[in-house]
Amino acid sequence: MTFTILSLTAAYALVAALVTYLLVLTRLHWVLKAAATMATVALIVMTFFGIGELRGLPTDGPLPTSFRMLWAQVIEPNPLQGEKGHVFFWLQTLDINNFPVGQPRAYQLAYSDDLKIKVGEAMNKIKQGDEIQGKIDAKKALPEDTAEALAQEIQTGVLDARVGGASTVGERIMSFDPSMLTFAPEAAPITPGKAP
């Protein structure tokens, strides 16, 4: 993993050096220079998100809408050290027919008491040998507040991310309402019917 990240960084540094050469030492038309500059800026964004996906840390993106829960860990908040709690998941995405898609992935959500209770119940079932399926209800995920109230909530969440108002670098945990999440025994995969 470290080799991959270092290789991507070195490759990007080489591209940036070549673009700098094009901009400074050549007599190319200004349109070509502008295109090279825009491509380099686009690569900055692509590299940032690409490395973020490769780093092996839990993703702070949204959970899949349907998944098999393989394991979870709840880290409760520690007010003495100014740390907010987290809930870490190890999930396998399921498609609409309940077949696994891709490799399992680690996710993290912000701690809440409701989420802790739901995860605890699901973990007890997993420990008993059951396979647990989680689903996110998209209808419950839609905000009912006005745009102003939602903007204020986002601003307050950003300022409260850490003591002193500074958020942790590279951490953008999404706001998650535990009522959107339900756990149940995993449904059997839907297989196509036989032709008559």
C-alpha positions as CSV (number, residue, x, y, z in Angstrom):
1,M,0.0,0.0,0.0
2,T,2.8,2.5,0.9
3,F,4.5,1.6,-2.4
4,T,1.3,2.5,-4.3
5,I,0.9,5.8,-2.6
6,L,4.6,6.7,-3.1
7,S,4.4,5.7,-6.8
8,L,1.3,7.8,-7.3
9,T,3.0,10.8,-5.6
10,A,6.2,10.4,-7.7
11,A,4.2,10.1,-10.9
12,Y,2.3,13.2,-10.1
13,A,5.5,15.1,-9.2
14,L,6.9,14.1,-12.6
15,V,3.7,15.3,-14.4
16,A,3.9,18.6,-12.5
17,A,7.6,19.0,-13.4
18,L,6.8,18.4,-17.1
19,V,4.0,21.0,-17.0
20,T,6.3,23.5,-15.4
21,Y,8.8,22.9,-18.2
22,L,6.1,23.4,-20.8
23,L,4.9,26.6,-19.2
24,V,8.3,28.2,-18.6
25,L,10.8,27.1,-21.2
26,T,8.7,26.4,-24.4
27,R,7.1,28.6,-27.0
28,L,3.8,26.7,-27.1
29,H,0.6,28.5,-27.8
30,W,-1.1,29.9,-24.7
31,V,-4.1,27.6,-25.3
32,L,-1.9,24.5,-25.0
33,K,-0.3,26.0,-21.9
34,A,-3.7,26.7,-20.3
35,A,-4.9,23.2,-21.2
36,A,-1.8,21.6,-19.6
37,T,-2.4,23.7,-16.5
38,M,-6.1,22.7,-16.2
39,A,-5.2,19.0,-16.7
40,T,-2.6,19.3,-13.9
41,V,-5.1,20.9,-11.5
42,A,-7.7,18.2,-12.4
43,L,-5.0,15.6,-11.6
44,I,-4.6,17.1,-8.1
45,V,-8.2,16.4,-7.3
46,M,-8.1,12.9,-8.8
47,T,-4.9,12.1,-7.0
48,F,-6.3,13.3,-3.7
49,F,-9.4,11.1,-3.9
50,G,-7.5,8.2,-5.4
51,I,-5.0,8.1,-2.6
52,G,-7.8,8.5,-0.1
53,E,-9.4,5.3,-1.4
54,L,-6.1,3.4,-1.3
55,R,-4.9,4.3,2.2
56,G,-6.6,1.4,3.9
57,L,-8.3,3.5,6.5
58,P,-12.1,3.3,7.0
59,T,-13.9,5.4,4.4
60,D,-15.9,8.3,5.7
61,G,-18.3,8.2,2.7
62,P,-21.9,7.1,2.9
63,L,-22.7,3.4,3.7
64,P,-24.0,1.3,0.8
65,T,-27.8,1.1,0.7
66,S,-27.8,-2.7,1.2
67,F,-24.9,-4.6,2.8
68,R,-23.9,-7.7,4.8
69,M,-22.4,-6.6,8.1
70,L,-19.3,-8.7,8.8
71,W,-18.2,-6.9,12.0
72,A,-18.4,-3.6,13.9
73,Q,-16.6,-1.8,16.7
74,V,-18.0,1.0,18.8
75,I,-15.6,3.6,20.2
76,E,-17.4,5.7,22.8
77,P,-16.7,9.5,23.2
78,N,-14.0,10.5,25.6
79,P,-14.8,14.1,26.9
80,L,-11.7,14.2,29.0
81,Q,-9.5,14.0,25.9
82,G,-11.9,15.9,23.7
83,E,-12.4,12.9,21.4
84,K,-15.7,12.2,19.7
85,G,-16.8,8.6,19.4
86,H,-16.8,6.5,16.2
87,V,-18.6,3.4,15.0
88,F,-16.4,1.3,12.7
89,F,-18.0,-1.2,10.3
90,W,-16.6,-3.9,8.1
91,L,-19.2,-4.4,5.3
92,Q,-19.8,-6.3,2.1
93,T,-22.0,-4.4,-0.4
94,L,-25.0,-6.4,-1.7
95,D,-26.7,-5.8,-5.0
96,I,-30.4,-5.7,-5.6
97,N,-30.5,-9.5,-5.8
98,N,-28.6,-9.8,-2.5
99,F,-25.4,-11.0,-4.1
100,P,-22.1,-9.7,-2.8
101,V,-20.4,-7.0,-4.9
102,G,-16.7,-6.2,-4.7
103,Q,-14.5,-6.7,-1.7
104,P,-15.4,-6.0,1.9
105,R,-14.8,-2.4,3.0
106,A,-14.3,-0.5,6.3
107,Y,-16.6,2.4,7.0
108,Q,-16.8,4.8,9.9
109,L,-19.7,6.9,11.3
110,A,-19.9,9.4,14.1
111,Y,-21.0,7.9,17.5
112,S,-24.6,8.1,18.7
113,D,-26.4,6.2,21.5
114,D,-29.1,5.0,19.0
115,L,-26.4,3.7,16.6
116,K,-24.6,2.0,19.5
117,I,-27.7,0.1,20.5
118,K,-28.5,-1.0,16.9
119,V,-25.0,-2.1,16.3
120,G,-24.8,-3.9,19.6
121,E,-27.9,-5.9,18.8
122,A,-26.6,-6.8,15.4
123,M,-23.2,-7.8,16.8
124,N,-24.9,-10.2,19.3
125,K,-26.7,-11.9,16.4
126,I,-23.4,-12.2,14.4
127,K,-21.7,-13.7,17.4
128,Q,-24.5,-16.3,17.5
129,G,-23.7,-17.2,13.9
130,D,-26.4,-15.3,12.1
131,E,-25.6,-13.4,8.9
132,I,-26.9,-9.8,9.2
133,Q,-28.0,-7.6,6.4
134,G,-28.2,-3.8,6.9
135,K,-30.3,-1.5,4.8
136,I,-30.4,2.3,4.5
137,D,-33.8,3.8,4.0
138,A,-33.3,6.6,1.5
139,K,-36.7,8.1,2.2
140,K,-35.7,8.7,5.9
141,A,-32.4,10.2,4.8
142,L,-34.0,13.2,3.1
143,P,-33.9,16.3,5.3
144,E,-37.2,17.9,6.2
145,D,-35.6,21.1,7.5
146,T,-35.4,24.3,5.5
147,A,-32.3,25.2,3.6
148,E,-31.3,27.8,6.3
149,A,-31.7,25.3,9.2
150,L,-29.7,22.7,7.3
151,A,-26.9,25.1,6.4
152,Q,-26.8,26.2,10.1
153,E,-26.6,22.6,11.2
154,I,-23.8,21.9,8.8
155,Q,-21.9,25.0,9.9
156,T,-22.3,24.0,13.6
157,G,-21.2,20.5,12.8
158,V,-18.0,21.7,11.1
159,L,-17.2,24.1,13.9
160,D,-17.8,21.5,16.6
161,A,-15.7,18.8,14.9
162,R,-13.0,19.2,17.4
163,V,-12.2,21.2,20.5
164,G,-11.2,24.7,19.4
165,G,-13.3,24.5,16.3
166,A,-10.8,22.8,14.0
167,S,-11.6,19.6,12.2
168,T,-9.2,16.7,11.9
169,V,-7.3,16.7,8.6
170,G,-8.6,14.1,6.2
171,E,-11.7,13.4,8.3
172,R,-15.1,14.3,6.8
173,I,-17.5,12.0,8.7
174,M,-20.9,12.3,7.2
175,S,-23.9,13.3,9.3
176,F,-25.8,10.1,9.8
177,D,-29.3,9.6,11.3
178,P,-29.4,6.1,12.9
179,S,-33.2,5.9,12.1
180,M,-32.2,5.4,8.5
181,L,-30.4,2.1,9.3
182,T,-32.1,-1.2,9.9
183,F,-30.6,-4.6,10.6
184,A,-32.3,-8.0,9.8
185,P,-31.3,-11.5,9.0
186,E,-29.7,-11.6,5.6
187,A,-32.2,-12.5,2.8
188,A,-31.3,-15.3,0.4
189,P,-29.9,-14.2,-3.0
190,I,-32.6,-14.0,-5.7
191,T,-31.7,-16.4,-8.5
192,P,-33.3,-16.4,-12.0
193,G,-36.1,-18.8,-12.6
194,K,-35.7,-21.8,-14.9
195,A,-37.0,-21.6,-18.4
196,P,-40.2,-23.7,-19.0
